[in-house]
Amino acid sequence: MNSFSFCLAALAALLLASCVLGKDDFNSGLVISEVSRKIDLSTQLAKVSTSLTLENGGDSAVGHFHLAIEPALVDKLAFVGAMAKTPDDEDSSLTLKQVEIEAHRETKFFRADLGFRLKPGDSVELTVDEVFVHAMTPFPTKITQSEKQFVLFSSNHYYYTPYTVKKQSATVSLATSSVESHSKLKPTSQSDNDISYGPYSDVEAFQISPMRVHFENNTPFLSVLNMARTIEVSHWGNVAVEETFHMKHVGAELQGPFSRYDYQRTPAPASIKSFKSVLPASASDVYYRDEIGNISTSNLWSQEDSVELELRPRFPLFGGWQTRFYMGYNVPSYEYLYNLGSKYVLKMRVIDHIYDEFVVDNLALRIILPEGCTDIQLKAPYEMKEGKRELHLTYLDTIGRPVVVVHKSNLVEQHIQDFELHYTFNKVLLLQEPLLVVGAFYLLFMLVVIYMRLDFAISKVRLQNLLV
């Protein structure tokens, strides 16, 4: 092998090594000087807000760092976001991208781009927000109607990170001050609803010390197992929205019979009687029905910037109980549909506020566009799985209306963001339905005229000829 071929082989090996690492291997010069975690367990969601100071102790400037999700909660992650204090002392949202690290394939990592170069010796203040769903499990798993609900939460005393942490602490905020037990990694203290861990010094990367808290939490553990949201766009000035829900109380299951009499006297602490949805301010013709029909116990209030709908199921929801219903409303298209010539953009929310601290396990979003739309492109605010395009046939359609289908799992309040759907529509096609109606009536009138002009009676002369 000559020297030129050897150089090419060495260069290829170097590029291959870079691809294997994905250029996302950890920068050994980065060190976290201080970490302060706040773990909020006051609702059915586990919200973790982490404030940290990242130092560049290396010899070269860096423009990114890595976030690691601890193994105990990796499959329960619903949302993660990061903010950085820029050199101009302004908060800047960071772009996160999930990556794989060759040496830690079992761990979920996100690469966060700072947006600027962090020079050697400099530091930056960061804030990382994480939301986990179904992270608290009922214990005991079954309770009677009047019993309170206790849950277990498992995590890590230390901040799970690929970097060395010089100093760190954590505070766990609970729903009540009633704590059955909790892990104790000294120093540890409890004050009312808060449990404080730390400070801990000089913790190496990827350190795990199991944290366990067993406490009372009677907040609604209501989960939307499946949700179907359909948005039907009309170029005649209206956008119709309909949502179908399959909800379940995922807390401790009800043990024994249900007594309506006892419930009227002393409402069960862990039951769900009603919840409130927030709709757009321009929502009209709101309906709320289940398999039986309209639920008259619901209430609707029009606010300045929203419409509040109180949803009250026909029966209170206890652990393990389920309910199914659907609701819908109309909004004017001029608030959500924009166009320039034949180019249109639909900008709407992926999901509305269903109830406080909601959890949607599976969402199927269907967007029905007018017949004749082409060049359809969806711009989602976050990663979503786009399904196979469909056709929807309704009145006066010929080939069917195009339907965009997308799916998303583990949605929480942070996912209330706008999507953009770009498409092309020839305005001449607006005349299609009126012309079809006119043509149908014209054909009907012509048939009536022909029928009235023809004489189907048998005359006497013709009858005699027939008889002869």
C-alpha positions as CSV (number, residue, x, y, z in Angstrom):
1,M,0.0,0.0,0.0
2,N,1.5,3.4,-1.1
3,S,1.5,6.4,1.2
4,F,-1.5,8.1,-0.6
5,S,-3.7,5.0,-0.1
6,F,-2.6,4.7,3.5
7,C,-3.6,8.4,4.1
8,L,-7.0,7.7,2.5
9,A,-7.5,4.7,4.7
10,A,-6.5,6.6,7.9
11,L,-8.9,9.4,6.9
12,A,-11.7,7.0,6.3
13,A,-11.1,5.3,9.7
14,L,-11.1,8.7,11.4
15,L,-14.4,9.7,9.7
16,L,-15.9,6.3,10.7
17,A,-14.9,6.8,14.3
18,S,-16.5,10.3,14.3
19,C,-19.7,8.8,12.9
20,V,-19.7,6.1,15.5
21,L,-19.5,8.7,18.2
22,G,-21.8,10.9,16.3
23,K,-19.6,13.8,17.3
24,D,-21.6,13.7,20.5
25,D,-19.0,12.2,22.8
26,F,-18.8,14.0,26.1
27,N,-16.4,16.9,26.5
28,S,-14.1,15.9,29.3
29,G,-13.3,19.5,30.1
30,L,-16.9,20.4,31.2
31,V,-17.7,20.4,34.9
32,I,-20.9,21.3,36.7
33,S,-19.9,23.5,39.7
34,E,-23.4,23.6,41.3
35,V,-26.8,21.9,40.9
36,S,-30.1,22.7,42.6
37,R,-33.0,20.4,41.8
38,K,-36.7,21.0,42.6
39,I,-38.9,17.9,42.3
40,D,-42.6,18.8,42.4
41,L,-44.8,15.8,43.3
42,S,-47.9,17.8,44.3
43,T,-49.9,16.6,41.3
44,Q,-50.1,13.4,39.3
45,L,-47.1,14.7,37.2
46,A,-43.5,14.6,38.4
47,K,-42.0,18.0,37.4
48,V,-38.2,18.4,37.8
49,S,-36.7,21.9,37.5
50,T,-32.9,21.9,37.6
51,S,-30.7,25.0,37.9
52,L,-27.0,24.3,37.2
53,T,-23.8,26.2,36.5
54,L,-21.7,24.6,33.7
55,E,-18.0,25.4,33.6
56,N,-15.6,24.9,30.8
57,G,-12.4,23.6,32.4
58,G,-10.9,22.5,29.2
59,D,-8.5,24.1,26.7
60,S,-10.9,24.9,23.9
61,A,-14.2,26.6,23.5
62,V,-17.4,24.4,23.4
63,G,-20.8,25.1,21.9
64,H,-22.9,22.3,23.3
65,F,-23.4,20.0,26.2
66,H,-25.3,16.8,26.9
67,L,-28.4,16.0,29.1
68,A,-28.9,12.5,30.4
69,I,-32.2,11.1,31.6
70,E,-31.9,8.8,34.6
71,P,-32.7,5.2,33.9
72,A,-35.5,4.9,36.5
73,L,-37.6,7.5,34.7
74,V,-36.5,7.3,31.1
75,D,-39.6,5.5,29.8
76,K,-41.8,8.1,31.6
77,L,-40.4,11.2,30.1
78,A,-43.0,13.4,28.4
79,F,-41.2,16.8,28.0
80,V,-37.7,18.2,28.4
81,G,-36.6,21.8,27.8
82,A,-33.5,23.9,28.6
83,M,-32.8,27.6,28.9
84,A,-29.4,29.3,29.1
85,K,-28.3,32.7,30.4
86,T,-26.6,34.3,27.4
87,P,-23.5,36.6,27.6
88,D,-26.0,39.5,27.3
89,D,-27.7,38.3,30.5
90,E,-30.9,37.2,28.6
91,D,-32.7,33.8,28.8
92,S,-32.4,31.8,25.6
93,S,-34.3,28.6,24.8
94,L,-31.9,25.9,23.7
95,T,-32.4,23.5,20.8
96,L,-32.4,19.9,22.0
97,K,-31.8,16.8,19.8
98,Q,-31.9,13.2,21.0
99,V,-28.6,11.5,20.3
100,E,-26.9,8.2,21.0
101,I,-23.6,7.8,22.7
102,E,-21.7,4.6,21.7
103,A,-20.4,3.9,25.2
104,H,-23.8,4.4,26.9
105,R,-26.4,2.9,24.6
106,E,-28.7,2.2,27.5
107,T,-29.0,5.8,28.4
108,K,-31.2,8.5,26.7
109,F,-29.2,11.6,25.8
110,F,-30.1,15.0,24.4
111,R,-27.6,17.3,22.9
112,A,-28.2,21.0,23.8
113,D,-26.7,23.7,21.6
114,L,-25.8,26.8,23.5
115,G,-26.0,29.1,20.6
116,F,-22.6,30.6,21.5
117,R,-19.0,29.4,22.2
118,L,-18.2,28.9,25.9
119,K,-14.6,29.9,26.3
120,P,-12.1,28.0,28.6
121,G,-12.6,29.2,32.2
122,D,-16.0,30.7,31.6
123,S,-19.3,29.4,33.0
124,V,-23.0,29.6,32.0
125,E,-26.2,29.3,34.1
126,L,-28.7,26.7,32.8
127,T,-32.2,25.7,33.6
128,V,-33.5,22.3,32.6
129,D,-37.2,21.4,33.0
130,E,-38.5,17.8,32.8
131,V,-42.0,16.4,33.1
132,F,-42.6,12.7,33.8
133,V,-45.9,10.9,33.5
134,H,-47.0,7.9,35.5
135,A,-43.9,8.2,37.7
136,M,-45.9,7.7,40.9
137,T,-47.5,4.4,41.6
138,P,-50.3,3.8,44.1
139,F,-49.4,1.9,47.2
140,P,-51.5,0.2,48.4
141,T,-52.9,-0.5,44.9
142,K,-56.5,-0.8,46.2
143,I,-58.4,1.4,48.7
144,T,-61.9,1.7,50.0
145,Q,-64.2,4.6,49.1
146,S,-63.3,6.7,52.2
147,E,-59.6,5.9,52.3
148,K,-56.8,8.3,51.3
149,Q,-54.5,7.6,48.5
150,F,-50.7,7.0,49.0
151,V,-48.2,6.7,46.2
152,L,-44.6,5.7,45.7
153,F,-42.0,7.8,43.8
154,S,-38.6,6.4,42.9
155,S,-35.7,8.5,41.6
156,N,-32.1,9.4,42.2
157,H,-30.6,11.4,45.1
158,Y,-27.9,12.6,42.7
159,Y,-28.3,14.6,39.5
160,Y,-27.8,12.1,36.7
161,T,-25.3,13.6,34.3
162,P,-22.2,12.7,32.3
163,Y,-20.2,15.4,34.0
164,T,-18.6,15.7,37.5
165,V,-20.7,17.7,39.9
166,K,-18.8,19.7,42.6
167,K,-21.9,20.6,44.7
168,Q,-25.5,19.6,44.5
169,S,-28.8,19.5,46.4
170,A,-32.4,18.5,45.8
171,T,-35.8,19.5,47.3
172,V,-38.8,17.3,46.9
173,S,-42.2,19.1,47.2
174,L,-45.1,16.8,48.1
175,A,-48.9,17.1,47.9
176,T,-49.3,16.9,51.7
177,S,-47.1,16.7,54.8
178,S,-48.3,13.1,55.4
179,V,-45.2,11.0,54.6
180,E,-45.1,7.3,55.4
181,S,-41.4,6.9,54.7
182,H,-38.6,8.3,52.6
183,S,-35.0,7.4,51.8
184,K,-32.4,9.1,53.9
185,L,-29.0,9.9,52.3
186,K,-27.4,12.2,54.8
187,P,-27.8,15.1,55.1
188,T,-31.6,14.9,54.8
189,S,-34.4,16.9,56.4
190,Q,-38.1,17.3,56.2
191,S,-40.2,20.5,56.7
192,D,-43.9,20.4,56.2
193,N,-44.4,19.3,52.5
194,D,-40.7,19.5,51.6
195,I,-37.9,17.0,51.9
196,S,-34.4,18.3,51.4
197,Y,-31.5,16.2,50.2
198,G,-27.9,17.5,50.4
199,P,-25.7,19.3,49.8
200,Y,-23.5,16.6,48.4
201,S,-20.0,17.3,47.1
202,D,-17.7,16.0,44.4
203,V,-20.2,13.5,42.8
204,E,-18.8,11.6,39.8
205,A,-20.6,11.2,36.5
206,F,-23.5,8.7,36.2
207,Q,-23.7,8.2,40.0
208,I,-26.9,6.5,41.2
209,S,-28.3,6.5,44.7
210,P,-31.9,5.2,44.8
211,M,-34.4,7.8,46.2
212,R,-37.7,6.5,47.4
213,V,-40.7,8.6,48.8
214,H,-44.0,7.1,50.1
215,F,-46.5,9.8,50.7
216,E,-50.2,10.9,50.5
217,N,-51.4,12.3,47.2
218,N,-55.2,12.7,46.6
219,T,-54.9,14.9,43.5
220,P,-56.8,13.6,40.5
221,F,-54.9,10.8,38.8
222,L,-56.9,11.1,35.6
223,S,-55.3,10.0,32.3
224,V,-56.6,10.2,28.7
225,L,-55.8,6.7,27.5
226,N,-56.8,7.5,23.9
227,M,-57.8,10.8,22.3
228,A,-58.9,11.5,18.7
229,R,-58.9,15.1,17.7
230,T,-60.4,16.0,14.3
231,I,-60.1,19.4,12.7
232,E,-62.2,20.0,9.6
233,V,-61.3,23.1,7.5
234,S,-63.8,24.8,5.3
235,H,-63.0,27.7,3.0
236,W,-66.5,29.0,3.6
237,G,-65.4,30.6,6.9
238,N,-65.5,27.8,9.5
239,V,-63.2,25.3,11.2
240,A,-64.9,22.5,13.1
241,V,-63.2,20.7,15.9
242,E,-64.3,17.5,17.5
243,E,-62.5,15.5,20.2
244,T,-63.2,12.0,21.4
245,F,-61.9,10.9,24.8
246,H,-61.3,7.6,26.6
247,M,-60.4,8.6,30.2
248,K,-59.4,6.4,33.2
249,H,-58.7,7.1,36.8
250,V,-55.2,5.5,37.1
251,G,-54.9,5.9,40.9
252,A,-55.5,3.3,43.5
253,E,-58.4,1.1,42.5
254,L,-61.7,1.1,44.4
255,Q,-62.0,-1.8,46.7
256,G,-65.5,-2.9,47.8
257,P,-68.9,-1.5,46.8
258,F,-69.7,2.1,46.0
259,S,-72.2,3.9,48.2
260,R,-73.9,6.9,46.7
261,Y,-75.3,7.8,50.1
262,D,-71.9,7.8,51.8
263,Y,-70.5,9.8,48.8
264,Q,-73.1,12.5,49.3
265,R,-72.3,12.8,53.0
266,T,-68.5,12.6,52.7
267,P,-67.0,12.9,49.2
268,A,-64.2,10.4,48.7
269,P,-60.8,12.2,48.8
270,A,-59.3,10.3,45.8
271,S,-62.4,10.5,43.5
272,I,-62.9,12.8,40.5
273,K,-66.2,14.6,40.3
274,S,-65.6,17.1,37.5
275,F,-62.8,18.9,35.6
276,K,-62.5,22.0,33.5
277,S,-61.4,22.4,29.9
278,V,-60.3,25.6,28.3
279,L,-61.3,26.3,24.7
280,P,-60.4,29.2,22.3
281,A,-62.2,32.5,23.0
282,S,-64.0,32.3,19.6
283,A,-65.4,28.8,20.2
284,S,-69.1,28.6,19.5
285,D,-71.8,25.9,19.2
286,V,-70.0,23.8,21.9
287,Y,-71.5,20.4,22.6
288,Y,-70.6,17.6,25.1
289,R,-72.1,14.2,24.7
290,D,-71.5,10.6,25.6
291,E,-73.1,7.3,24.3
292,I,-76.4,8.1,26.0
293,G,-76.7,11.7,24.7
294,N,-76.2,15.2,25.9
295,I,-74.8,15.7,29.4
296,S,-76.9,18.5,30.9
297,T,-74.8,18.8,34.1
298,S,-72.0,20.5,32.1
299,N,-71.4,24.3,32.4
300,L,-70.0,26.8,30.0
301,W,-68.5,30.2,30.8
302,S,-67.2,32.8,28.3
303,Q,-64.1,34.6,29.5
304,E,-62.3,37.5,28.0
305,D,-59.6,35.3,26.4
306,S,-61.0,31.8,26.5
307,V,-64.1,29.7,27.0
308,E,-64.2,27.4,30.0
309,L,-66.2,24.2,29.9
310,E,-66.8,22.3,33.1
311,L,-67.1,18.6,32.3
312,R,-69.0,16.6,34.8
313,P,-69.3,12.8,34.1
314,R,-72.5,11.1,34.9
315,F,-70.8,9.3,37.8
316,P,-67.7,10.1,39.9
317,L,-64.5,8.4,38.8
318,F,-62.8,6.1,41.3
319,G,-59.5,4.3,40.7
320,G,-59.9,1.9,37.8
321,W,-63.1,3.5,36.6
322,Q,-63.4,4.8,33.0
323,T,-65.5,7.1,30.9
324,R,-65.9,7.9,27.2
325,F,-67.4,11.0,25.7
326,Y,-66.9,13.5,22.9
327,M,-67.1,17.2,22.5
328,G,-66.8,19.7,19.7
329,Y,-67.0,23.4,18.7
330,N,-66.7,25.7,15.8
331,V,-64.2,28.6,15.3
332,P,-64.1,31.2,12.5
333,S,-61.4,30.3,9.9
334,Y,-60.1,33.9,9.6
335,E,-58.4,33.5,13.0
336,Y,-56.4,30.3,12.0
337,L,-56.3,30.2,8.2
338,Y,-54.0,32.5,6.2
339,N,-53.4,32.7,2.5
340,L,-51.3,34.5,-0.2
341,G,-52.9,33.8,-3.5
342,S,-53.4,30.0,-3.8
343,K,-51.0,29.3,-0.9
344,Y,-52.7,28.6,2.4
345,V,-51.4,28.0,6.0
346,L,-53.5,26.6,8.8
347,K,-52.1,27.4,12.2
348,M,-53.8,25.8,15.2
349,R,-53.0,24.1,18.5
350,V,-52.0,20.4,18.4
351,I,-54.1,20.0,21.6
352,D,-56.2,22.2,23.9
353,H,-56.1,22.5,27.7
354,I,-58.2,19.4,28.6
355,Y,-57.9,19.8,32.4
356,D,-55.3,20.9,34.9
357,E,-52.1,18.8,34.9
358,F,-53.6,16.6,32.1
359,V,-51.9,13.5,30.7
360,V,-52.7,12.1,27.2
361,D,-51.2,8.7,26.6
362,N,-52.0,8.5,22.9
363,L,-53.2,11.2,20.6
364,A,-54.5,10.8,17.0
365,L,-54.8,14.1,15.2
366,R,-56.7,14.2,11.9
367,I,-56.9,17.4,9.8
368,I,-59.5,17.3,7.0
369,L,-58.8,19.8,4.2
370,P,-61.1,21.0,1.4
371,E,-61.3,18.8,-1.7
372,G,-58.7,19.7,-4.3
373,C,-55.8,20.7,-1.9
374,T,-52.3,19.8,-3.1
375,D,-48.7,20.2,-1.9
376,I,-49.6,19.5,1.7
377,Q,-46.8,19.9,4.2
378,L,-47.0,19.7,8.0
379,K,-44.7,21.6,10.3
380,A,-45.0,20.2,13.8
381,P,-43.7,22.1,16.8
382,Y,-42.1,18.9,18.1
383,E,-41.5,15.4,17.0
384,M,-44.7,13.6,15.8
385,K,-45.3,10.5,13.8
386,E,-47.1,11.2,10.6
387,G,-49.5,8.4,9.5
388,K,-50.8,7.4,6.1
389,R,-52.8,10.1,4.2
390,E,-56.5,9.3,4.0
391,L,-59.5,10.5,2.0
392,H,-62.7,11.7,3.7
393,L,-66.0,11.6,1.7
394,T,-68.9,13.8,2.6
395,Y,-71.7,15.7,0.9
396,L,-71.0,16.9,-2.7
397,D,-67.5,15.4,-2.8
398,T,-66.3,13.7,-5.9
399,I,-62.8,12.3,-5.2
400,G,-62.7,13.0,-1.4
401,R,-61.1,15.4,0.9
402,P,-57.4,14.8,1.9
403,V,-56.8,14.0,5.5
404,V,-53.5,14.5,7.3
405,V,-53.0,12.0,10.2
406,V,-50.4,12.4,12.9
407,H,-49.8,10.6,16.2
408,K,-48.1,11.5,19.5
409,S,-47.7,9.8,22.9
410,N,-47.3,11.2,26.4
411,L,-48.6,14.8,26.0
412,V,-48.8,17.2,28.8
413,E,-49.5,21.0,29.2
414,Q,-46.1,21.9,27.7
415,H,-47.3,20.4,24.4
416,I,-50.0,23.0,23.9
417,Q,-48.2,24.5,20.9
418,D,-49.2,25.5,17.3
419,F,-48.6,23.4,14.2
420,E,-48.5,24.8,10.7
421,L,-50.1,23.0,7.7
422,H,-49.1,24.4,4.3
423,Y,-51.1,23.6,1.2
424,T,-52.2,24.9,-2.2
425,F,-55.8,25.4,-3.2
426,N,-57.2,26.8,-6.4
427,K,-60.0,29.2,-5.5
428,V,-61.9,28.3,-8.6
429,L,-62.7,25.0,-6.9
430,L,-64.9,26.9,-4.5
431,L,-67.5,27.0,-7.3
432,Q,-67.5,23.2,-7.5
433,E,-70.1,22.6,-4.8
434,P,-72.5,25.4,-5.8
435,L,-72.3,24.2,-9.4
436,L,-73.0,20.7,-8.4
437,V,-76.1,21.9,-6.5
438,V,-77.2,24.0,-9.5
439,G,-76.6,21.1,-11.9
440,A,-78.6,18.7,-9.7
441,F,-81.6,21.1,-9.5
442,Y,-81.3,21.8,-13.2
443,L,-81.4,18.1,-14.0
444,L,-84.3,17.6,-11.7
445,F,-86.3,20.4,-13.3
446,M,-85.6,19.0,-16.8
447,L,-86.8,15.6,-15.8
448,V,-90.0,17.2,-14.4
449,V,-90.5,19.2,-17.6
450,I,-90.0,16.1,-19.8
451,Y,-92.3,14.1,-17.6
452,M,-95.1,16.7,-17.8
453,R,-94.7,17.1,-21.6
454,L,-95.0,13.5,-22.5
455,D,-98.4,11.8,-22.8
456,F,-98.4,8.3,-21.5
457,A,-102.2,7.8,-21.8
458,I,-103.7,5.3,-24.3
459,S,-106.1,7.0,-26.8
460,K,-109.4,5.4,-27.9
461,V,-108.3,5.0,-31.5
462,R,-105.1,3.4,-30.5
463,L,-107.0,1.1,-28.1
464,Q,-109.4,0.0,-30.9
465,N,-106.4,-0.7,-33.3
466,L,-104.9,-2.8,-30.5
467,L,-108.1,-4.7,-30.0
468,V,-108.5,-5.5,-33.7
